[in-house]
Amino acid sequence: MNQLFKLSSSWFPIWLISLLMLVMVFVYLPIFKGANQNMSDVPLIIVNEDKGKVGDAILLNLIEKQNGNSFKWKVDKTRQRAFTDLRNNKAYGALIIPSNYSKNLDQVHDTLLSNLTNGKPADLEVLLNEGIGQTATMIASNTLQTVALSTSKEISSQLKKELLQKGMRLAPENATLLDNPVKVVSKNVLGLPVNLNKGMTPFVMALISSITGMLGANMIHGYLLRSNGTLKKRGSALSESEVLASEIMFGFILTFCVSILIQLGVFGIFGSAHASSIWAIFLFTFFSCTTMFLLFKTIAVFLGGWGMLVMFPVNFMGIFSSGGAFPLSTLPFVHRFFSYILPTRYIVDGIRALLYYDGRLEAGLGQALGALSIYFVLTLAILIAFITTIKKYKEVKPVESEKKIRVKIENEIPHTSSNHENKGSRHIGEKDEQFRQALSHLAQGNQKEKQEMNDDEFRNALKSLHKKK
């Protein structure tokens, strides 16, 4: 054992895995630095339908303060356009300035200065995309509420200064209206039920799909090799190409079974909400699981024993870069970069579109199907190419050379041992004895047969017997 510890190769897994884990710390820990470390790409919408000038002031103030550094604001012309964008998962939320906003603020102003009662505040509408996930929805809601409330406070401050300058006293009934001249009305555009599991269902389903692919690629390979060893002892072992083809078939069976169990657990036991048909969700889940299996199987075929060291980082990077647990816009650049490369992000987008956005292609399902199809076709083609190559260069050629050797051996004069020679001479002696008995039979046959048989026929009979010998 001491000699084993002295070998440098024995320490190779220790320092390599340790270094890999250190890299993973630097890659994953920045995700949890804080919710506000990267907000420049959070997509939000603002719509100004106000026919007066106050709405323009809000828009200009927002542009000056944000200046593109905090959020990714998009200006839509109409409320309906913003509503469509949110339903297609293009933004987290929208702030709507209604067409009568300036008019309603004028009425608030007149009510306070006239000391009238029963005045109503002006409305600002906040639309939220609740299907994007709890974290993203909270970011959008807090941001839009903050913008609306800051506008309300600014208007309230101006009204208070004007009342103070005019020396007017405020009726107690209007104190609340003075403090809150603007009311924020929030609405969820998707109208989803409460049982959303905080919007984490797509992430969990994508997580299970990814882990299924990684574990399946490794465990099926190991157990089929063991089973093939058992078949080898029985004399019916599979070739290398047949083992690989069997692994792919077992992988399809595994992903099919896991997809069924996912549907039973998510929708049957936990009753999670879904806007699309369970059959459509099942087919997409099966497609996703199979794609992940083929991806990890391709890595294993390319790298062999080193494949496991690559599979784990790919799996975890895909999970953290999927946008399921944390919004993509809030992640560091390296995670957003890998989110476009690894398939896990597209699995989350596709399942999310099926669960919450009626399976609309514009909501992310179309892009997800396109990206996963590329992965599926490419990895399956690589595996089929491997099987074909193995058959052509590792299995077919040795068989052909063996056939040639057998032909040559059969055409040569066989070399036998003395035992074989004795057996052969004994066999020839037996044939000679049979030949002599046949001649005796012909010579001692009945006279009628001799008379009927002429000389030519007798010679032909001898020739046929000689050939048989």
C-alpha positions as CSV (number, residue, x, y, z in Angstrom):
1,M,0.0,0.0,0.0
2,N,2.9,2.4,0.7
3,Q,4.1,1.9,-2.9
4,L,0.6,2.9,-4.1
5,F,0.7,6.2,-2.2
6,K,4.1,7.0,-3.8
7,L,2.7,6.8,-7.3
8,S,1.7,10.2,-8.7
9,S,-1.1,8.7,-10.8
10,S,-2.8,7.6,-7.6
11,W,-3.2,11.3,-6.5
12,F,-4.5,12.4,-9.9
13,P,-8.2,12.1,-9.0
14,I,-7.7,13.8,-5.7
15,W,-6.3,17.1,-7.0
16,L,-8.4,17.1,-10.2
17,I,-11.7,16.7,-8.4
18,S,-10.6,19.3,-5.8
19,L,-9.7,21.8,-8.4
20,L,-13.0,21.1,-10.2
21,M,-15.0,21.8,-7.0
22,L,-13.1,25.0,-6.5
23,V,-14.1,26.2,-10.0
24,M,-17.7,25.3,-9.3
25,V,-17.6,27.5,-6.1
26,F,-16.5,30.5,-8.2
27,V,-19.1,29.7,-10.9
28,Y,-22.2,29.1,-8.7
29,L,-21.7,31.3,-5.6
30,P,-22.0,34.6,-7.5
31,I,-25.7,33.7,-8.2
32,F,-26.5,34.3,-4.5
33,K,-24.6,37.5,-4.1
34,G,-27.9,39.5,-4.0
35,A,-31.0,40.1,-5.9
36,N,-29.9,43.6,-7.2
37,Q,-26.4,42.7,-8.5
38,N,-27.6,42.7,-12.1
39,M,-30.9,44.3,-13.0
40,S,-29.9,46.0,-16.3
41,D,-31.6,43.3,-18.4
42,V,-34.8,42.9,-16.4
43,P,-37.5,43.5,-19.1
44,L,-40.3,45.9,-18.1
45,I,-42.9,47.7,-20.2
46,I,-44.3,51.2,-19.8
47,V,-47.4,52.4,-21.7
48,N,-48.4,56.0,-21.9
49,E,-52.0,56.4,-23.1
50,D,-52.6,59.6,-21.2
51,K,-54.1,62.4,-23.3
52,G,-52.7,65.0,-21.0
53,K,-49.2,66.0,-20.1
54,V,-48.7,64.3,-16.7
55,G,-48.2,60.9,-18.4
56,D,-45.4,62.4,-20.5
57,A,-43.8,63.8,-17.4
58,I,-43.8,60.3,-15.7
59,L,-42.2,58.8,-18.8
60,L,-39.5,61.5,-19.1
61,N,-38.8,61.3,-15.4
62,L,-38.4,57.5,-15.7
63,I,-36.0,57.8,-18.6
64,E,-33.9,60.4,-16.8
65,K,-33.6,58.5,-13.5
66,Q,-33.1,55.0,-14.9
67,N,-31.1,56.0,-18.0
68,G,-31.0,52.4,-19.0
69,N,-28.8,51.4,-16.1
70,S,-31.2,49.7,-13.8
71,F,-33.9,48.0,-16.0
72,K,-34.5,47.2,-19.6
73,W,-37.6,49.4,-20.2
74,K,-39.6,49.0,-23.4
75,V,-42.2,51.5,-24.4
76,D,-45.4,50.1,-25.9
77,K,-48.0,52.3,-27.5
78,T,-51.1,50.5,-26.2
79,R,-52.2,48.6,-23.2
80,Q,-53.3,45.7,-25.5
81,R,-49.8,45.5,-27.0
82,A,-48.3,45.3,-23.5
83,F,-50.9,42.7,-22.5
84,T,-49.9,40.6,-25.5
85,D,-46.2,40.8,-24.8
86,L,-46.7,39.7,-21.2
87,R,-48.9,36.8,-22.3
88,N,-46.1,35.8,-24.7
89,N,-43.5,36.0,-21.9
90,K,-41.6,38.9,-23.4
91,A,-41.5,40.9,-20.1
92,Y,-41.9,40.6,-16.4
93,G,-44.5,43.3,-16.0
94,A,-45.9,46.6,-17.3
95,L,-46.9,50.0,-16.0
96,I,-49.9,51.4,-17.7
97,I,-50.7,55.1,-17.7
98,P,-54.4,55.3,-18.6
99,S,-55.8,57.8,-21.1
100,N,-57.7,59.8,-18.3
101,Y,-54.8,60.0,-15.9
102,S,-54.2,63.7,-16.2
103,K,-57.9,64.4,-16.1
104,N,-58.3,62.4,-12.9
105,L,-55.4,64.2,-11.3
106,D,-57.0,67.5,-12.1
107,Q,-60.2,66.3,-10.4
108,V,-58.1,65.4,-7.3
109,H,-56.5,68.9,-7.4
110,D,-59.9,70.6,-7.6
111,T,-61.4,68.4,-4.9
112,L,-58.6,69.2,-2.4
113,L,-58.6,72.9,-3.2
114,S,-62.4,73.2,-3.0
115,N,-62.4,71.2,0.2
116,L,-64.9,68.9,-1.2
117,T,-65.3,65.3,-0.1
118,N,-65.7,61.9,-1.7
119,G,-62.8,62.5,-4.2
120,K,-61.2,59.6,-5.9
121,P,-57.5,59.1,-6.6
122,A,-56.1,58.7,-10.1
123,D,-55.3,55.2,-11.2
124,L,-52.1,53.7,-12.5
125,E,-52.3,50.1,-13.6
126,V,-49.6,47.4,-13.1
127,L,-49.8,44.3,-15.1
128,L,-47.7,41.3,-13.9
129,N,-46.6,38.1,-15.7
130,E,-47.1,35.6,-12.9
131,G,-45.9,32.7,-14.9
132,I,-42.3,33.8,-15.0
133,G,-41.7,32.6,-11.5
134,Q,-42.0,34.0,-8.0
135,T,-38.6,35.8,-8.0
136,A,-39.1,37.5,-11.3
137,T,-42.7,38.5,-10.5
138,M,-41.6,40.0,-7.2
139,I,-38.9,42.0,-8.9
140,A,-41.4,43.3,-11.4
141,S,-44.1,44.1,-8.9
142,N,-41.7,45.9,-6.5
143,T,-40.1,47.9,-9.3
144,L,-43.4,49.0,-10.9
145,Q,-45.0,49.7,-7.5
146,T,-42.0,51.8,-6.5
147,V,-42.3,53.9,-9.7
148,A,-46.0,54.4,-9.2
149,L,-45.7,55.3,-5.5
150,S,-42.9,57.7,-6.2
151,T,-45.1,59.5,-8.7
152,S,-47.9,59.6,-6.1
153,K,-45.6,61.0,-3.4
154,E,-44.3,63.7,-5.8
155,I,-47.8,64.8,-6.7
156,S,-48.8,64.7,-3.0
157,S,-45.9,66.9,-2.1
158,Q,-46.8,69.5,-4.8
159,L,-50.5,69.6,-3.6
160,K,-49.4,70.1,0.0
161,K,-47.1,73.0,-1.0
162,E,-50.0,74.6,-2.9
163,L,-52.4,74.3,0.0
164,L,-49.8,75.7,2.4
165,Q,-49.1,78.7,0.1
166,K,-52.8,79.5,-0.1
167,G,-53.3,79.0,3.6
168,M,-56.2,76.6,3.1
169,R,-57.2,74.0,5.6
170,L,-57.9,70.5,4.6
171,A,-61.0,68.6,5.5
172,P,-60.2,65.4,7.5
173,E,-62.0,63.3,4.9
174,N,-59.4,64.3,2.3
175,A,-56.3,63.5,4.3
176,T,-56.0,60.1,2.8
177,L,-56.6,61.5,-0.7
178,L,-53.8,64.1,-0.1
179,D,-51.3,61.5,1.0
180,N,-52.2,59.1,-1.8
181,P,-53.5,61.0,-4.9
182,V,-52.5,58.1,-7.1
183,K,-53.8,54.5,-6.6
184,V,-51.9,51.5,-8.0
185,V,-54.1,48.7,-9.4
186,S,-52.3,45.4,-9.9
187,K,-53.5,42.6,-12.2
188,N,-52.1,39.2,-13.2
189,V,-52.5,38.9,-17.0
190,L,-52.5,35.1,-17.2
191,G,-55.3,34.6,-14.6
192,L,-53.6,31.4,-13.3
193,P,-54.9,29.6,-10.2
194,V,-53.1,29.9,-6.9
195,N,-51.6,26.4,-7.0
196,L,-48.5,27.3,-9.0
197,N,-45.9,25.9,-6.6
198,K,-44.5,29.5,-6.7
199,G,-43.8,29.1,-10.4
200,M,-41.2,26.5,-9.8
201,T,-42.9,23.5,-11.5
202,P,-41.1,24.0,-14.8
203,F,-37.7,24.2,-13.1
204,V,-38.4,21.0,-11.1
205,M,-39.5,19.1,-14.2
206,A,-36.4,20.3,-16.2
207,L,-34.2,19.4,-13.2
208,I,-35.6,15.8,-13.2
209,S,-35.1,15.5,-16.9
210,S,-31.5,16.5,-16.7
211,I,-30.7,14.2,-13.8
212,T,-32.5,11.4,-15.5
213,G,-30.4,11.8,-18.6
214,M,-27.1,11.9,-16.7
215,L,-27.9,8.9,-14.4
216,G,-29.4,6.9,-17.2
217,A,-26.4,7.3,-19.5
218,N,-24.0,6.0,-16.8
219,M,-26.1,3.4,-15.0
220,I,-27.5,1.8,-18.1
221,H,-24.0,1.5,-19.5
222,G,-22.6,-0.1,-16.4
223,Y,-25.4,-2.6,-15.9
224,L,-25.5,-3.6,-19.6
225,L,-21.8,-4.3,-19.5
226,R,-22.3,-6.5,-16.5
227,S,-25.2,-8.3,-18.2
228,N,-23.1,-8.8,-21.3
229,G,-20.5,-10.4,-19.2
230,T,-23.1,-12.9,-18.0
231,L,-24.1,-13.6,-21.7
232,K,-20.4,-14.0,-22.5
233,K,-20.1,-16.9,-20.0
234,R,-23.1,-18.5,-21.7
235,G,-21.4,-18.1,-25.1
236,S,-23.9,-15.5,-26.5
237,A,-22.2,-12.2,-25.8
238,L,-23.2,-9.1,-27.7
239,S,-20.8,-7.1,-29.8
240,E,-19.7,-3.6,-28.9
241,S,-22.0,-2.0,-31.4
242,E,-24.9,-4.1,-30.2
243,V,-24.3,-3.1,-26.6
244,L,-24.3,0.6,-27.6
245,A,-27.5,0.2,-29.6
246,S,-29.1,-1.6,-26.7
247,E,-28.1,1.3,-24.4
248,I,-29.9,3.8,-26.6
249,M,-33.0,1.6,-26.7
250,F,-33.0,1.2,-22.9
251,G,-32.5,4.9,-22.6
252,F,-35.6,5.6,-24.6
253,I,-37.5,3.2,-22.4
254,L,-36.2,4.9,-19.3
255,T,-37.1,8.4,-20.4
256,F,-40.6,7.2,-21.4
257,C,-41.2,5.7,-17.9
258,V,-39.8,8.8,-16.1
259,S,-42.0,11.1,-18.2
260,I,-45.1,9.2,-17.2
261,L,-44.1,9.3,-13.5
262,I,-43.4,13.0,-13.7
263,Q,-47.0,13.6,-15.0
264,L,-48.4,11.4,-12.3
265,G,-46.5,13.2,-9.5
266,V,-46.9,16.8,-10.7
267,F,-50.5,16.7,-11.9
268,G,-51.9,13.6,-10.3
269,I,-50.6,13.9,-6.7
270,F,-49.8,17.6,-6.3
271,G,-52.4,18.9,-8.7
272,S,-50.3,21.6,-10.3
273,A,-51.9,24.1,-12.6
274,H,-51.5,23.7,-16.3
275,A,-52.9,25.6,-19.3
276,S,-52.2,23.0,-21.9
277,S,-53.1,19.4,-22.4
278,I,-51.3,16.9,-20.2
279,W,-50.6,14.8,-23.3
280,A,-48.8,17.8,-24.9
281,I,-46.8,18.3,-21.7
282,F,-46.0,14.6,-21.5
283,L,-44.7,14.5,-25.1
284,F,-42.5,17.5,-24.5
285,T,-41.2,16.1,-21.2
286,F,-40.4,12.8,-23.0
287,F,-38.7,14.6,-25.8
288,S,-36.7,16.7,-23.2
289,C,-35.6,13.6,-21.1
290,T,-34.6,11.7,-24.2
291,T,-32.6,14.7,-25.5
292,M,-30.7,15.0,-22.2
293,F,-30.0,11.2,-22.2
294,L,-28.6,11.4,-25.8
295,L,-26.5,14.4,-24.9
296,F,-24.9,12.7,-21.8
297,K,-24.5,9.4,-23.7
298,T,-22.7,11.3,-26.5
299,I,-20.3,12.8,-23.9
300,A,-19.6,9.4,-22.5
301,V,-18.9,7.9,-25.9
302,F,-16.5,10.6,-26.8
303,L,-14.7,10.9,-23.5
304,G,-15.1,7.4,-22.0
305,G,-14.0,7.3,-18.4
306,W,-13.5,11.0,-18.4
307,G,-17.1,11.6,-19.3
308,M,-18.3,11.8,-15.8
309,L,-16.0,14.7,-15.0
310,V,-17.6,16.6,-17.8
311,M,-21.2,15.5,-17.2
312,F,-21.4,17.0,-13.7
313,P,-20.4,20.5,-14.6
314,V,-22.6,20.4,-17.7
315,N,-25.5,19.2,-15.6
316,F,-25.1,21.8,-12.8
317,M,-24.3,24.7,-15.1
318,G,-27.4,23.9,-17.1
319,I,-29.5,23.8,-14.0
320,F,-28.3,27.1,-12.6
321,S,-28.4,28.7,-16.1
322,S,-31.9,27.5,-16.9
323,G,-33.7,30.6,-15.6
324,G,-36.0,28.4,-13.6
325,A,-34.8,29.1,-10.0
326,F,-33.4,32.6,-10.8
327,P,-34.4,34.9,-13.6
328,L,-31.9,34.9,-16.4
329,S,-31.7,38.7,-16.5
330,T,-30.4,38.7,-12.9
331,L,-27.7,36.1,-13.4
332,P,-24.0,36.8,-14.0
333,F,-22.8,37.0,-17.6
334,V,-21.2,33.5,-17.6
335,H,-24.5,31.9,-16.7
336,R,-26.5,33.9,-19.3
337,F,-23.9,32.8,-21.9
338,F,-24.3,29.1,-21.1
339,S,-28.0,29.5,-21.0
340,Y,-28.0,29.9,-24.8
341,I,-25.7,26.9,-25.3
342,L,-27.0,24.2,-22.9
343,P,-30.5,22.7,-23.5
344,T,-31.8,22.9,-19.9
345,R,-32.8,26.6,-20.3
346,Y,-35.0,25.6,-23.3
347,I,-36.6,22.8,-21.4
348,V,-37.7,25.3,-18.7
349,D,-38.9,27.7,-21.3
350,G,-40.9,25.0,-23.2
351,I,-42.5,23.6,-20.1
352,R,-43.3,27.0,-18.8
353,A,-45.0,27.9,-22.0
354,L,-47.1,24.7,-21.9
355,L,-48.0,25.2,-18.2
356,Y,-48.8,28.9,-18.1
357,Y,-49.0,30.4,-21.6
358,D,-51.4,28.0,-23.3
359,G,-48.5,26.4,-25.2
360,R,-48.0,29.4,-27.5
361,L,-45.0,29.2,-29.7
362,E,-44.3,32.9,-29.1
363,A,-44.1,32.4,-25.4
364,G,-40.9,30.3,-25.7
365,L,-42.2,26.9,-26.9
366,G,-41.2,27.5,-30.5
367,Q,-37.6,28.4,-29.6
368,A,-37.4,25.5,-27.2
369,L,-38.6,23.0,-29.8
370,G,-36.1,24.3,-32.3
371,A,-33.1,24.2,-29.9
372,L,-33.9,20.8,-28.5
373,S,-34.5,19.3,-32.0
374,I,-31.0,20.4,-32.9
375,Y,-29.6,18.7,-29.9
376,F,-31.7,15.6,-30.4
377,V,-30.9,15.1,-34.1
378,L,-27.2,15.9,-33.7
379,T,-26.5,13.6,-30.7
380,L,-28.5,10.8,-32.2
381,A,-26.6,11.1,-35.5
382,I,-23.3,11.0,-33.7
383,L,-24.3,7.9,-31.8
384,I,-25.5,6.2,-35.0
385,A,-22.2,7.1,-36.6
386,F,-20.3,5.5,-33.7
387,I,-22.3,2.3,-34.0
388,T,-21.7,2.2,-37.8
389,T,-17.9,2.9,-37.3
390,I,-17.6,0.1,-34.7
391,K,-19.3,-2.3,-37.0
392,K,-17.2,-1.4,-40.0
393,Y,-13.7,-1.2,-38.4
394,K,-13.8,-3.3,-35.2
395,E,-16.2,-6.1,-36.0
396,V,-16.6,-6.7,-39.7
397,K,-12.9,-6.9,-40.8
398,P,-11.8,-9.5,-38.2
399,V,-14.7,-11.7,-39.4
400,E,-13.7,-11.4,-43.0
401,S,-10.1,-12.3,-42.3
402,E,-11.2,-15.3,-40.4
403,K,-13.2,-16.5,-43.3
404,K,-10.1,-16.1,-45.6
405,I,-8.0,-18.2,-43.2
406,R,-10.6,-20.9,-43.1
407,V,-10.8,-21.1,-46.9
408,K,-7.0,-21.4,-47.1
409,I,-6.9,-24.2,-44.5
410,E,-9.7,-26.1,-46.3
411,N,-7.8,-25.9,-49.6
412,E,-4.6,-27.2,-48.1
413,I,-3.7,-30.8,-47.5
414,P,-4.6,-31.4,-43.9
415,H,-1.8,-32.2,-41.5
416,T,-2.8,-34.8,-39.0
417,S,-1.1,-36.5,-36.1
418,S,-0.2,-40.1,-35.9
419,N,-3.4,-40.9,-34.1
420,H,-5.4,-39.2,-36.9
421,E,-3.3,-41.2,-39.4
422,N,-4.1,-44.4,-37.7
423,K,-7.8,-43.5,-37.6
424,G,-7.7,-42.5,-41.3
425,S,-5.9,-45.8,-42.4
426,R,-8.4,-47.7,-40.4
427,H,-11.2,-45.9,-42.1
428,I,-9.6,-46.6,-45.6
429,G,-9.2,-50.3,-44.7
430,E,-12.9,-50.5,-43.9
431,K,-13.7,-49.0,-47.3
432,D,-11.3,-51.6,-49.0
433,E,-13.1,-54.4,-47.3
434,Q,-16.4,-53.1,-48.4
435,F,-15.1,-52.9,-52.0
436,R,-13.8,-56.6,-51.9
437,Q,-17.2,-57.7,-50.6
438,A,-18.9,-56.0,-53.4
439,L,-16.6,-57.7,-56.0
440,S,-17.3,-61.0,-54.3
441,H,-21.0,-60.4,-54.5
442,L,-20.7,-59.7,-58.2
443,A,-18.6,-62.8,-58.8
444,Q,-20.7,-65.1,-56.8
445,G,-24.1,-63.8,-57.8
446,N,-26.7,-66.0,-59.3
447,Q,-26.2,-67.1,-62.8
448,K,-29.2,-65.3,-64.2
449,E,-27.7,-61.9,-63.2
450,K,-24.3,-62.8,-64.8
451,Q,-25.9,-63.9,-68.0
452,E,-28.0,-60.7,-68.2
453,M,-25.0,-58.4,-67.5
454,N,-22.6,-58.0,-70.4
455,D,-19.0,-57.1,-70.2
456,D,-19.5,-53.3,-70.6
457,E,-22.1,-53.2,-67.9
458,F,-19.8,-55.1,-65.6
459,R,-16.9,-52.6,-66.2
460,N,-19.3,-49.7,-65.5
461,A,-20.3,-51.2,-62.2
462,L,-16.6,-51.6,-61.3
463,K,-16.0,-47.9,-62.2
464,S,-18.9,-46.7,-60.1
465,L,-17.7,-48.7,-57.1
466,H,-14.2,-47.3,-57.6
467,K,-15.6,-43.8,-57.5
468,K,-17.5,-44.5,-54.4
469,K,-14.3,-45.7,-52.8
